[in-house]
């Protein structure tokens, strides 16, 4: 008849030896469904039983599945078991010992399918048991019967964490619409420039150039006008502006603080107005000139934008 479910530990120990070897040797392991808990059966078609739920497994099947799962998790976490080199250290009819190693770690795999414990003298140290119950003490490896064991050793020369240098972040203009857009920039430096900025710079320069010809002179609390920078001033000009001529100084005829504006180009006082606090004042003529200048500049900007649109830019 067909084989029934095993009634002793032997088949489950043998299955654990097989999968202990499969999960610790090079290559991708593959487990046929049901083998992880030891599904019994015979030759085809008896080897294709339906999958049984864990609630229907016995203690041996539950133990086998738990150990295979733990060993699979250890393989996932160990770079040595997944990618390490393979070196056989010891083998006999019942015992196999091999090492999987990378530069950073080593995994010592010990398989004993025999019915008795064994001990092997190996020149190994600093291994920590990660699976099973094998142990190393003063170079002597002790191996329990019917066992699969994995011992791990870190190969780093120190316990210091490895310092990983992060690539330097490239800083620049990240706005694609800017004239200085940097395709390699990862972080914006806040210095993007645009075509409109060039126009605005020209406008500001024109305004600055047209206003530098004006010198604003403020009357102090004693109503005295410091006109020492105006070598071309005269009594008549001062009086026309509302001031009182007093030699090299002009004293305004008002009791409040006053401000006189002198045009540097010709050395003439343009206007003189009363203020309660010190501040500058431009005459109506200067204001009108400034408004006309700004209007001309704004009109130039509008014409420039319209021409750009017509060109399809």
C-alpha positions as CSV (number, residue, x, y, z in Angstrom):
1,X,0.0,0.0,0.0
2,X,0.9,3.7,0.0
3,X,3.2,5.0,2.7
4,X,1.4,6.7,5.6
5,X,2.5,9.5,7.8
6,X,5.8,8.8,9.6
7,X,5.5,7.7,13.2
8,X,9.1,8.7,14.4
9,X,11.6,11.5,14.2
10,X,13.9,10.0,11.6
11,X,12.3,11.3,8.4
12,X,11.9,14.8,9.9
13,X,15.6,14.8,11.0
14,X,16.6,13.8,7.5
15,X,14.4,16.5,5.9
16,X,15.9,19.1,8.2
17,X,19.4,18.0,7.1
18,X,18.5,18.3,3.5
19,X,17.0,21.8,3.8
20,X,19.8,22.9,6.2
21,X,22.2,22.2,3.4
22,X,20.0,23.7,0.7
23,X,19.5,27.0,2.6
24,X,23.2,27.5,3.4
25,X,25.0,26.6,0.1
26,X,25.5,28.9,-2.9
27,X,22.5,29.4,-5.3
28,X,18.8,30.2,-4.9
29,X,17.0,27.6,-2.8
30,X,13.7,26.2,-4.0
31,X,11.2,24.4,-1.8
32,X,8.3,22.3,-3.2
33,X,5.0,23.2,-1.5
34,X,4.4,21.0,1.5
35,X,8.1,20.1,2.0
36,X,8.5,22.9,4.6
37,X,6.5,20.8,7.1
38,X,7.3,17.4,5.7
39,X,4.2,16.4,3.8
40,X,4.2,12.6,3.4
41,X,3.4,10.6,0.3
42,X,4.7,8.0,-2.2
43,X,5.3,7.8,-5.9
44,X,3.2,9.7,-8.4
45,X,0.3,10.4,-8.1
46,X,0.6,10.0,-4.3
47,X,3.3,12.8,-4.2
48,X,0.7,15.5,-5.0
49,X,-1.4,15.6,-1.9
50,X,-3.5,18.7,-1.3
51,X,-1.8,21.3,1.0
52,X,-2.9,20.8,4.6
53,X,-3.6,23.7,6.9
54,X,-1.2,24.2,9.9
55,X,-4.1,23.3,12.2
56,X,-3.9,19.7,10.9
57,X,-0.1,19.3,11.4
58,X,1.4,17.2,14.1
59,X,4.2,18.3,16.5
60,X,7.0,17.0,14.3
61,X,5.6,18.9,11.3
62,X,5.2,22.1,13.2
63,X,8.8,21.8,14.5
64,X,10.2,21.2,11.0
65,X,8.3,24.1,9.5
66,X,9.5,26.4,12.3
67,X,13.2,25.5,11.9
68,X,13.1,25.8,8.1
69,X,11.5,29.2,8.5
70,X,14.1,30.4,11.0
71,X,17.0,29.2,8.8
72,X,15.4,30.9,5.8
73,X,15.2,34.2,7.7
74,X,18.9,33.8,8.8
75,X,19.9,33.4,5.2
76,X,18.0,36.5,4.3
77,X,19.8,38.5,7.0
78,X,23.3,37.1,6.4
79,X,25.4,38.4,3.5
80,X,27.8,35.6,4.0
81,X,25.1,32.9,3.4
82,X,23.7,34.6,0.4
83,X,26.9,35.9,-1.4
84,X,29.9,34.5,0.5
85,X,32.6,32.1,-0.9
86,X,32.3,28.4,-0.1
87,X,35.1,26.5,1.7
88,X,34.9,22.9,3.0
89,X,36.5,22.6,6.4
90,X,35.6,19.1,7.5
91,X,33.6,16.1,6.2
92,X,32.9,12.5,7.2
93,X,30.1,10.0,6.5
94,X,27.8,11.8,9.1
95,X,29.4,15.3,9.6
96,X,29.9,18.2,7.2
97,X,31.4,21.5,8.2
98,X,31.9,24.4,5.7
99,X,32.4,28.1,5.8
100,X,30.7,30.9,3.7
101,X,32.6,34.2,3.9
102,X,32.6,37.8,2.7
103,X,35.0,40.6,3.6
104,X,32.7,41.7,6.4
105,X,31.4,38.4,7.9
106,X,31.7,34.6,7.9
107,X,29.1,31.9,8.5
108,X,30.2,28.4,9.8
109,X,27.7,25.7,8.8
110,X,27.7,22.5,10.7
111,X,25.6,19.4,9.7
112,X,25.5,16.2,11.7
113,X,23.1,13.5,10.5
114,X,24.5,10.9,12.9
115,X,22.8,9.5,16.0
116,X,25.7,10.6,18.3
117,X,27.3,13.8,19.3
118,X,30.7,14.7,17.7
119,X,33.6,17.0,18.4
120,X,36.1,18.4,15.9
121,X,39.3,20.4,16.6
122,X,39.3,23.5,14.3
123,X,41.5,26.6,14.5
124,X,38.5,28.9,14.7
125,X,37.4,31.6,17.2
126,X,35.0,34.5,17.7
127,X,32.0,32.7,16.3
128,X,28.6,33.2,17.8
129,X,25.8,30.7,17.5
130,X,23.0,32.0,15.3
131,X,21.0,28.8,14.7
132,X,21.1,25.3,16.3
133,X,23.2,24.3,19.3
134,X,26.7,23.7,18.1
135,X,29.5,25.6,19.9
136,X,33.2,26.4,19.7
137,X,35.3,26.6,22.9
138,X,39.1,26.9,22.7
139,X,39.2,25.7,19.1
140,X,37.0,22.6,19.8
141,X,33.7,22.4,17.8
142,X,31.0,20.4,19.6
143,X,28.2,19.1,17.4
144,X,25.0,17.6,18.7
145,X,23.5,14.5,16.9
146,X,20.8,15.1,14.2
147,X,21.5,18.8,14.1
148,X,21.9,21.7,11.8
149,X,23.9,24.7,13.2
150,X,25.1,28.0,11.9
151,X,27.6,30.2,13.7
152,X,28.4,33.8,12.6
153,X,31.5,35.9,12.9
154,X,32.0,39.5,12.0
155,X,35.2,40.1,10.2
156,X,35.5,43.9,10.8
157,X,38.8,44.8,12.5
158,X,37.0,47.3,14.8
159,X,33.5,47.9,16.1
160,X,33.4,51.3,14.5
161,X,30.5,51.9,12.2
162,X,31.4,52.2,8.6
163,X,31.3,55.8,7.5
164,X,29.5,56.2,4.2
165,X,30.3,59.5,2.5
166,X,27.2,61.0,0.9
167,X,27.7,62.7,-2.5
168,X,27.9,66.5,-2.3
169,X,24.7,68.3,-3.2
170,X,25.0,70.4,-6.3
171,X,23.6,73.9,-5.6
172,X,22.5,76.3,-8.4
173,X,19.4,77.7,-10.1
174,X,16.7,75.0,-10.5
175,X,14.1,77.1,-12.3
176,X,14.0,76.0,-15.9
177,X,12.7,79.5,-16.9
178,X,15.7,81.3,-15.6
179,X,18.6,82.5,-17.8
180,X,21.1,80.8,-15.5
181,X,19.2,77.5,-15.1
182,X,21.6,74.7,-14.0
183,X,20.5,71.3,-15.3
184,X,22.7,69.5,-12.7
185,X,21.5,71.5,-9.7
186,X,19.8,69.6,-7.0
187,X,19.1,72.5,-4.6
188,X,18.1,76.0,-5.5
189,X,20.6,78.7,-4.4
190,X,18.1,81.5,-4.6
191,X,20.1,83.4,-7.3
192,X,18.1,82.7,-10.4
193,X,18.0,85.5,-13.0
194,X,15.5,86.2,-15.7
195,X,15.2,88.3,-18.9
196,X,12.9,90.8,-17.1
197,X,15.7,91.3,-14.5
198,X,18.0,92.7,-17.2
199,X,15.3,95.2,-18.3
200,X,14.6,96.2,-14.7
201,X,18.3,96.7,-14.1
202,X,18.5,99.1,-17.1
203,X,15.5,101.0,-15.8
204,X,17.0,101.3,-12.3
205,X,20.3,102.5,-13.8
206,X,18.6,105.1,-15.9
207,X,16.7,106.4,-12.9
208,X,19.8,106.4,-10.7
209,X,21.8,108.3,-13.4
210,X,19.1,111.0,-13.7
211,X,18.8,111.5,-10.0
212,X,22.4,111.7,-9.1
213,X,22.5,115.2,-10.5
214,X,20.4,116.4,-7.5
215,X,21.9,117.2,-4.1
216,X,19.4,117.3,-1.2
217,X,20.5,119.7,1.6
218,X,18.6,119.7,4.9
219,X,18.2,122.6,7.2
220,X,19.1,121.8,10.9
221,X,17.1,122.8,14.0
222,X,18.7,126.3,13.9
223,X,17.3,126.8,10.4
224,X,20.8,127.0,8.9
225,X,21.4,125.6,5.4
226,X,24.8,123.9,4.9
227,X,25.6,125.0,1.4
228,X,29.3,124.6,1.6
229,X,29.3,122.2,-1.4
230,X,27.6,124.8,-3.6
231,X,30.4,127.1,-4.7
232,X,28.2,128.7,-7.5
233,X,25.3,129.8,-5.3
234,X,24.5,133.5,-5.0
235,X,22.4,135.8,-2.9
236,X,19.8,136.3,-5.7
237,X,19.4,132.6,-6.1
238,X,19.0,132.1,-2.4
239,X,16.4,134.8,-2.0
240,X,14.5,133.5,-5.0
241,X,14.4,130.1,-3.3
242,X,13.0,131.7,-0.1
243,X,16.3,131.9,1.8
244,X,18.2,134.8,3.4
245,X,21.7,135.4,2.1
246,X,24.4,135.4,4.8
247,X,27.7,135.2,3.1
248,X,28.9,131.6,2.6
249,X,25.8,130.3,4.4
250,X,22.1,130.7,3.6
251,X,19.7,131.1,6.5
252,X,16.1,130.3,5.5
253,X,13.5,132.8,6.6
254,X,11.1,130.3,8.1
255,X,10.9,129.2,11.7
256,X,10.5,125.6,10.9
257,X,13.0,123.1,9.4
258,X,13.4,123.6,5.7
259,X,14.9,121.7,2.9
260,X,16.5,123.3,-0.2
261,X,17.3,121.2,-3.3
262,X,20.3,122.4,-5.4
263,X,20.9,121.2,-8.9
264,X,24.6,120.1,-9.1
265,X,24.9,120.7,-12.8
266,X,24.4,124.4,-12.6
267,X,24.7,125.0,-8.9
268,X,21.2,126.5,-8.6
269,X,18.8,126.2,-5.8
270,X,15.6,124.8,-7.3
271,X,13.2,124.9,-4.5
272,X,12.9,125.3,-0.7
273,X,10.0,123.8,1.3
274,X,9.0,123.7,5.0
275,X,9.0,120.3,6.9
276,X,8.7,119.5,10.6
277,X,11.3,116.8,10.4
278,X,14.5,116.4,8.3
279,X,13.8,114.8,4.9
280,X,14.3,115.5,1.3
281,X,11.8,117.1,-1.1
282,X,11.8,117.2,-4.9
283,X,10.2,120.2,-6.6
284,X,7.3,119.8,-8.9
285,X,9.5,120.3,-11.8
286,X,11.8,117.5,-10.8
287,X,8.8,115.2,-10.0
288,X,7.3,116.0,-13.5
289,X,10.7,115.2,-15.1
290,X,10.9,111.9,-13.1
291,X,7.3,110.9,-14.1
292,X,8.0,111.6,-17.8
293,X,11.3,109.6,-17.6
294,X,9.6,106.6,-15.9
295,X,6.7,106.7,-18.5
296,X,9.2,106.6,-21.3
297,X,11.0,103.6,-19.8
298,X,7.7,101.7,-19.1
299,X,6.6,102.4,-22.7
300,X,10.0,101.0,-23.9
301,X,9.4,97.8,-21.8
302,X,5.9,97.3,-23.2
303,X,7.2,97.7,-26.8
304,X,10.0,95.3,-26.1
305,X,7.6,92.6,-24.8
306,X,5.2,93.1,-27.7
307,X,8.0,92.7,-30.2
308,X,9.2,89.5,-28.4
309,X,5.7,88.0,-28.6
310,X,5.5,88.9,-32.3
311,X,8.8,87.1,-32.9
312,X,7.3,84.0,-31.3
313,X,9.7,84.0,-28.3
